[in-house]
Amino acid sequence: MKKIIVILSLIFVPAAMADSFYSSMGMGLPMVYPSAKSMGMGGAGIAVLDPMILNGMNPAAIATQGYTMFSLDFQFESTEIKNDDNKVTARDGNAVGFRMAFPVKRNINVAVGLKPHLGSKYELATTGQVGTQSEYTRTLDGHGGLNAATIGVQYVLSSKLALAALTNFYFGSYYEEYNTDFASSFYKDGADELISHTRGIGFELGALYRFNEQLFVGAIFKSSSTLNTETKVSLGQFYSSEPKDQDMVYPLGLGVGGSFRVQKVTLAMDLYTQLWSNYKLDGNTTDELNDYIRLGGGLEYVDTGDMYASYFRRIIYRIGATYTQLPFQSDTGGAINEQYLSFGLGFPFQANNGRIDIALEVGYRGNLDDAAYRENIARVSCSISGSELWFQRPKR
């Protein structure tokens, strides 16, 4: 098992997503991914405590119980992009996160991981003509995103309260390639390229309070961070600029959530916002970005957690819904929204010490009534998680 975990962490490739017109705006689409368990419950995860899940939203909501825990996450996304005249379907899939936590003392756990924060992947094209001599096609192919390597500590103060702090080491790259293809051989085709590399440091705080065995509440705070971006422009084979440094403010985020267990059913809900209206580039603000707001909730049903019960009684069932206001504005100045319905299943293995969680989300992004594109989305998320007793002091 340990060798498998190391290999999986080495092949991790962050930020997988299908093409989206809206990911060409700003720094890309925000990517909020607590776990496949939470995605099946409408993305709710801030106050969800599960001994088989490493919570990617709230670092205080983990329960190692003395074991070393790991989680590897995958996503596959299919997006149908429509405007008034055409539609096209894009598909993509890859690993989207890796997390691990291990105890160092009875009430102290260390958590590490890799996770995406922003994703950008798009291809745009336009046609034109040089006088009356030659038609041309101009294409823009862009991809990239912002990711973070994280390390932090969870401290369980009591049976009711847990706190956590993480440091995020942000890194990412954005690539834009402009190609001009002429129909006539009289003109030379062109290829220009823009590459930006981004890096910075931020931190996260999390808290989880247990009122009793049924009711939990949680809260998270993600600091704003100044990211340094180095951009280089190449114009064909004739010109390559010196790298240009810019500073951008990656805005802070705030979230609250709650979960309530009634016999075999767990209910959960989250509210999370990131203040993109405070985004700055070299000290300059913009009126073209709104705050990101995400509201999600759902429920989970499991008949029994008894490892000796029949397997079908141990399968977990989930359902949820999500509403999101993206930070981008529509053609009429309103917000671009996302809406999803989600469904999920959990399959335990290794005597309930491991689990495969699968979630299906179906929904849409944007609306042709006030925006250039509507995107119909089907997304499958999968988490493979497990726990083992790696560190144990010898008996004396």
C-alpha positions as CSV (number, residue, x, y, z in Angstrom):
1,M,0.0,0.0,0.0
2,K,2.8,2.5,0.9
3,K,4.5,2.0,-2.5
4,I,1.3,2.6,-4.3
5,I,0.7,5.9,-2.5
6,V,4.2,7.2,-3.4
7,I,3.8,6.2,-7.0
8,L,0.4,7.9,-7.2
9,S,1.7,11.1,-5.7
10,L,4.5,11.3,-8.2
11,I,2.1,11.1,-11.2
12,F,-0.2,13.7,-9.9
13,V,-1.1,16.4,-12.5
14,P,-3.1,19.3,-11.0
15,A,-6.1,21.1,-12.5
16,A,-8.0,18.9,-15.0
17,M,-11.0,20.4,-16.8
18,A,-12.7,20.4,-20.2
19,D,-12.6,23.5,-22.4
20,S,-14.6,26.5,-21.1
21,F,-15.1,29.9,-22.7
22,Y,-15.4,31.5,-19.3
23,S,-12.0,30.1,-18.2
24,S,-10.4,32.6,-20.5
25,M,-11.6,35.4,-18.2
26,G,-9.6,36.7,-15.3
27,M,-7.2,34.1,-13.8
28,G,-9.6,31.3,-14.8
29,L,-12.4,29.3,-13.2
30,P,-12.2,28.8,-9.4
31,M,-11.9,25.1,-8.6
32,V,-13.4,24.2,-5.2
33,Y,-13.0,20.5,-4.5
34,P,-13.4,19.2,-0.9
35,S,-13.6,15.5,-1.8
36,A,-15.7,13.2,-4.1
37,K,-17.9,12.5,-1.0
38,S,-18.7,16.2,-0.7
39,M,-19.2,16.6,-4.4
40,G,-21.9,14.0,-4.3
41,M,-23.6,16.1,-1.5
42,G,-23.6,19.4,-3.5
43,G,-20.0,20.3,-2.6
44,A,-20.8,20.6,1.2
45,G,-17.7,19.8,3.2
46,I,-16.7,22.5,5.7
47,A,-18.4,20.8,8.6
48,V,-18.3,17.1,7.4
49,L,-16.2,14.9,9.6
50,D,-15.6,11.4,8.2
51,P,-12.8,9.1,9.4
52,M,-12.3,7.9,5.9
53,I,-12.1,11.3,4.2
54,L,-9.3,13.9,4.1
55,N,-11.3,17.1,3.9
56,G,-9.9,19.3,1.2
57,M,-12.0,22.3,2.2
58,N,-11.6,22.5,6.0
59,P,-8.2,21.2,7.4
60,A,-9.8,21.1,10.9
61,A,-12.3,18.5,9.7
62,I,-10.1,15.4,9.6
63,A,-10.1,12.4,12.0
64,T,-7.0,10.3,11.7
65,Q,-7.8,8.3,14.9
66,G,-4.0,7.5,15.1
67,Y,-3.8,6.3,11.6
68,T,-2.0,7.7,8.5
69,M,-4.6,8.7,5.9
70,F,-4.3,9.4,2.2
71,S,-6.6,10.5,-0.6
72,L,-6.1,10.7,-4.3
73,D,-8.7,12.5,-6.4
74,F,-9.6,12.3,-10.1
75,Q,-12.1,14.1,-12.3
76,F,-13.5,13.6,-15.8
77,E,-15.5,16.5,-17.3
78,S,-17.6,16.8,-20.5
79,T,-18.7,20.3,-21.6
80,E,-21.1,21.1,-24.4
81,I,-20.4,24.8,-25.3
82,K,-23.2,26.6,-27.2
83,N,-23.7,30.1,-28.7
84,D,-26.5,31.3,-30.9
85,D,-25.0,29.7,-34.0
86,N,-22.9,26.6,-33.0
87,K,-22.1,24.1,-30.4
88,V,-19.0,22.0,-29.6
89,T,-18.3,19.3,-27.0
90,A,-15.0,19.1,-25.1
91,R,-13.8,16.4,-22.7
92,D,-10.9,16.0,-20.4
93,G,-9.9,14.0,-17.3
94,N,-7.0,13.7,-15.0
95,A,-5.9,13.6,-11.3
96,V,-6.9,16.8,-9.4
97,G,-5.5,16.4,-5.9
98,F,-3.5,14.4,-3.4
99,R,-3.7,14.7,0.4
100,M,-2.1,12.9,3.3
101,A,-2.3,13.3,7.1
102,F,-0.5,11.5,9.9
103,P,-0.4,11.9,13.7
104,V,2.7,13.2,15.5
105,K,1.1,13.3,18.9
106,R,-2.2,12.1,20.4
107,N,-4.0,15.4,19.5
108,I,-1.7,16.8,16.8
109,N,-1.9,15.8,13.1
110,V,0.3,17.0,10.2
111,A,-1.5,17.4,6.8
112,V,0.2,17.8,3.4
113,G,-1.2,17.9,-0.1
114,L,-1.5,19.3,-3.6
115,K,-4.7,20.8,-5.0
116,P,-5.9,23.1,-7.8
117,H,-7.3,26.6,-7.1
118,L,-7.9,28.0,-10.6
119,G,-8.2,26.3,-14.0
120,S,-8.0,27.7,-17.5
121,K,-8.5,25.8,-20.8
122,Y,-10.0,27.2,-24.0
123,E,-9.7,27.6,-27.7
124,L,-11.1,30.6,-29.6
125,A,-11.1,31.3,-33.4
126,T,-12.0,34.1,-35.7
127,T,-11.7,34.6,-39.5
128,G,-10.8,37.7,-41.5
129,Q,-9.4,39.0,-44.7
130,V,-6.3,41.0,-45.8
131,G,-7.8,43.5,-48.3
132,T,-9.2,41.4,-51.1
133,Q,-6.2,39.1,-51.4
134,S,-6.3,36.4,-48.8
135,E,-8.6,35.1,-46.0
136,Y,-7.0,34.0,-42.7
137,T,-8.0,32.2,-39.5
138,R,-6.8,33.5,-36.2
139,T,-6.9,31.0,-33.3
140,L,-6.1,31.4,-29.6
141,D,-5.2,28.3,-27.6
142,G,-4.9,28.9,-23.9
143,H,-4.4,26.6,-20.9
144,G,-3.0,26.7,-17.4
145,G,-4.0,27.4,-13.8
146,L,-3.0,28.1,-10.3
147,N,-2.3,25.2,-7.8
148,A,-0.9,24.9,-4.3
149,A,1.3,22.6,-2.4
150,T,0.1,22.7,1.2
151,I,1.5,21.7,4.6
152,G,-0.1,22.4,8.0
153,V,-1.1,21.2,11.4
154,Q,-4.4,20.2,13.0
155,Y,-4.7,20.6,16.7
156,V,-7.6,18.8,18.5
157,L,-8.1,21.0,21.6
158,S,-10.9,18.9,23.1
159,S,-13.6,16.4,22.1
160,K,-15.6,19.3,20.9
161,L,-13.2,21.7,19.1
162,A,-10.5,21.2,16.5
163,L,-8.4,24.0,14.9
164,A,-6.0,23.8,11.9
165,A,-3.6,26.1,10.0
166,L,-2.1,25.5,6.5
167,T,0.5,27.2,4.5
168,N,-0.2,27.3,0.7
169,F,2.8,27.5,-1.7
170,Y,1.1,28.7,-4.8
171,F,2.5,27.9,-8.3
172,G,1.1,27.8,-11.8
173,S,1.6,28.7,-15.4
174,Y,-0.6,30.2,-18.1
175,Y,0.1,29.6,-21.8
176,E,-1.5,31.5,-24.7
177,E,-0.6,30.6,-28.3
178,Y,-1.9,32.8,-31.2
179,N,-1.7,31.2,-34.6
180,T,-2.6,33.0,-37.9
181,D,-3.1,30.7,-40.9
182,F,-3.5,32.3,-44.3
183,A,-5.3,30.7,-47.2
184,S,-2.8,32.1,-49.7
185,S,0.8,31.0,-49.8
186,F,1.7,34.6,-50.6
187,Y,1.5,35.4,-46.8
188,K,3.6,33.7,-44.1
189,D,1.7,32.0,-41.3
190,G,2.4,33.4,-37.8
191,A,2.7,31.9,-34.4
192,D,3.0,34.1,-31.3
193,E,3.2,32.9,-27.7
194,L,2.7,34.4,-24.2
195,I,3.8,32.5,-21.1
196,S,3.2,33.5,-17.5
197,H,4.6,31.8,-14.5
198,T,3.0,32.6,-11.1
199,R,4.2,31.9,-7.5
200,G,3.4,33.1,-4.0
201,I,2.5,32.1,-0.4
202,G,-0.7,32.2,1.6
203,F,-2.3,30.5,4.5
204,E,-5.6,28.9,5.6
205,L,-7.3,28.6,9.0
206,G,-10.0,26.1,9.8
207,A,-12.2,25.3,12.8
208,L,-14.7,22.5,13.6
209,Y,-17.0,22.5,16.6
210,R,-18.9,19.5,17.7
211,F,-22.1,20.3,19.7
212,N,-22.8,16.6,20.1
213,E,-22.6,13.4,18.1
214,Q,-25.2,14.7,15.6
215,L,-24.4,18.4,15.0
216,F,-21.2,20.0,13.7
217,V,-20.4,23.5,12.5
218,G,-17.2,24.6,10.7
219,A,-15.6,27.8,9.4
220,I,-12.6,28.5,7.1
221,F,-10.5,31.6,6.3
222,K,-8.1,31.8,3.3
223,S,-5.8,34.7,3.3
224,S,-5.3,37.0,0.4
225,S,-1.9,36.6,-1.2
226,T,0.4,38.7,-3.4
227,L,1.4,36.5,-6.3
228,N,4.4,37.4,-8.4
229,T,3.9,36.7,-12.1
230,E,6.7,36.7,-14.7
231,T,5.4,37.0,-18.3
232,K,7.4,36.5,-21.5
233,V,6.1,37.2,-25.0
234,S,7.5,35.7,-28.2
235,L,6.4,37.0,-31.7
236,G,7.1,34.3,-34.1
237,Q,10.8,33.7,-34.6
238,F,11.7,37.4,-34.8
239,Y,11.2,38.8,-31.3
240,S,11.3,37.6,-27.7
241,S,10.7,40.1,-24.9
242,E,12.5,40.3,-21.6
243,P,10.5,38.8,-18.8
244,K,8.1,41.3,-17.2
245,D,7.3,41.1,-13.5
246,Q,3.8,41.9,-12.2
247,D,2.2,41.5,-8.8
248,M,-1.4,40.4,-8.5
249,V,-3.5,40.1,-5.3
250,Y,-5.2,36.7,-5.1
251,P,-8.2,37.5,-2.9
252,L,-9.2,36.1,0.4
253,G,-11.9,33.5,0.9
254,L,-14.4,32.8,3.8
255,G,-16.7,29.9,4.4
256,V,-19.1,28.5,7.0
257,G,-20.9,25.1,7.0
258,G,-22.9,22.8,9.1
259,S,-23.8,19.1,9.2
260,F,-26.5,17.2,11.1
261,R,-26.9,13.4,11.5
262,V,-30.3,11.8,12.0
263,Q,-30.0,8.1,12.5
264,K,-28.7,6.8,9.1
265,V,-28.9,10.2,7.3
266,T,-26.4,13.0,7.3
267,L,-27.4,16.5,6.1
268,A,-24.8,19.1,5.2
269,M,-24.7,22.7,3.8
270,D,-21.9,25.1,2.9
271,L,-21.6,28.8,2.1
272,Y,-18.3,29.9,0.6
273,T,-17.2,33.3,-0.9
274,Q,-14.0,34.6,-2.4
275,L,-13.7,38.4,-2.8
276,W,-12.7,38.7,-6.4
277,S,-14.0,42.3,-6.4
278,N,-10.8,43.0,-4.5
279,Y,-8.5,41.6,-7.2
280,K,-5.6,43.9,-8.1
281,L,-2.9,43.8,-10.7
282,D,0.1,46.0,-10.0
283,G,-2.1,47.9,-7.5
284,N,-4.9,48.5,-10.0
285,T,-8.4,47.3,-9.4
286,T,-11.1,46.4,-11.9
287,D,-14.9,46.8,-12.1
288,E,-15.2,43.7,-14.3
289,L,-15.1,41.1,-11.5
290,N,-17.7,40.1,-9.0
291,D,-17.3,38.2,-5.8
292,Y,-17.4,34.4,-6.1
293,I,-20.3,32.9,-4.1
294,R,-21.0,29.2,-3.7
295,L,-23.9,27.6,-1.9
296,G,-24.2,23.9,-1.8
297,G,-25.9,21.2,0.3
298,G,-27.1,17.6,0.3
299,L,-27.6,14.4,2.2
300,E,-25.9,11.0,2.7
301,Y,-27.5,7.7,3.6
302,V,-25.8,4.6,4.8
303,D,-27.6,1.6,6.3
304,T,-24.7,0.5,8.5
305,G,-21.0,0.9,9.1
306,D,-20.6,-2.6,10.5
307,M,-17.8,-4.3,8.7
308,Y,-19.4,-7.7,9.2
309,A,-22.7,-6.6,7.6
310,S,-23.4,-7.5,4.0
311,Y,-21.5,-5.4,1.5
312,F,-24.7,-3.8,-0.1
313,R,-25.8,-2.6,3.3
314,R,-22.4,-0.7,3.7
315,I,-22.7,1.1,0.4
316,I,-23.2,4.9,0.8
317,Y,-25.7,6.9,-1.2
318,R,-25.6,10.7,-1.7
319,I,-27.6,13.5,-3.4
320,G,-27.1,17.3,-3.5
321,A,-27.3,20.6,-5.4
322,T,-25.0,23.5,-5.9
323,Y,-25.5,27.2,-6.9
324,T,-22.5,29.3,-7.8
325,Q,-22.0,32.9,-8.8
326,L,-18.8,33.1,-10.8
327,P,-16.6,36.2,-10.6
328,F,-17.2,37.1,-14.3
329,Q,-19.8,39.5,-15.7
330,S,-22.3,38.8,-18.4
331,D,-22.8,41.0,-21.5
332,T,-25.5,42.9,-19.6
333,G,-23.3,43.5,-16.5
334,G,-24.9,40.7,-14.4
335,A,-23.2,37.6,-13.0
336,I,-22.4,34.4,-14.7
337,N,-23.9,31.5,-12.7
338,E,-23.4,27.7,-12.4
339,Q,-26.1,25.3,-11.2
340,Y,-25.6,21.5,-10.6
341,L,-27.4,18.5,-9.3
342,S,-25.2,15.8,-7.9
343,F,-25.4,12.1,-7.0
344,G,-22.8,10.0,-5.3
345,L,-21.9,6.5,-4.1
346,G,-19.3,5.3,-1.6
347,F,-17.8,1.8,-1.8
348,P,-15.8,0.6,1.3
349,F,-12.9,-1.9,0.9
350,Q,-10.1,-3.4,3.0
351,A,-12.4,-4.1,6.0
352,N,-13.7,-0.5,6.0
353,N,-10.1,0.9,6.1
354,G,-10.4,2.2,2.5
355,R,-13.1,3.6,0.3
356,I,-13.8,4.6,-3.3
357,D,-16.2,7.6,-3.5
358,I,-17.8,8.5,-6.9
359,A,-19.9,11.6,-7.7
360,L,-21.7,12.6,-10.8
361,E,-22.6,16.3,-11.3
362,V,-24.9,17.6,-14.1
363,G,-25.6,21.3,-14.7
364,Y,-24.9,24.4,-16.7
365,R,-22.8,27.5,-16.7
366,G,-24.0,30.8,-18.2
367,N,-27.2,31.6,-20.1
368,L,-27.7,32.7,-23.7
369,D,-30.2,35.4,-22.6
370,D,-27.5,37.6,-21.3
371,A,-24.1,35.9,-22.0
372,A,-22.2,34.8,-25.1
373,Y,-22.2,31.1,-24.2
374,R,-24.1,28.5,-22.3
375,E,-22.1,25.4,-21.2
376,N,-23.8,22.2,-20.3
377,I,-21.6,20.2,-18.0
378,A,-21.4,16.6,-16.9
379,R,-18.6,15.9,-14.4
380,V,-17.5,12.6,-12.7
381,S,-15.3,12.9,-9.5
382,C,-13.6,9.9,-7.8
383,S,-11.6,9.7,-4.6
384,I,-9.6,6.7,-3.5
385,S,-8.9,7.0,0.2
386,G,-7.4,4.7,2.9
387,S,-5.8,4.6,6.3
388,E,-3.0,2.5,7.7
389,L,-1.1,2.3,11.0
390,W,2.3,3.6,9.8
391,F,3.8,5.1,13.0
392,Q,3.5,3.4,16.3
393,R,5.9,3.7,19.3
394,P,7.4,0.4,20.4
395,K,6.1,-1.0,23.7
396,R,8.5,-0.9,26.6
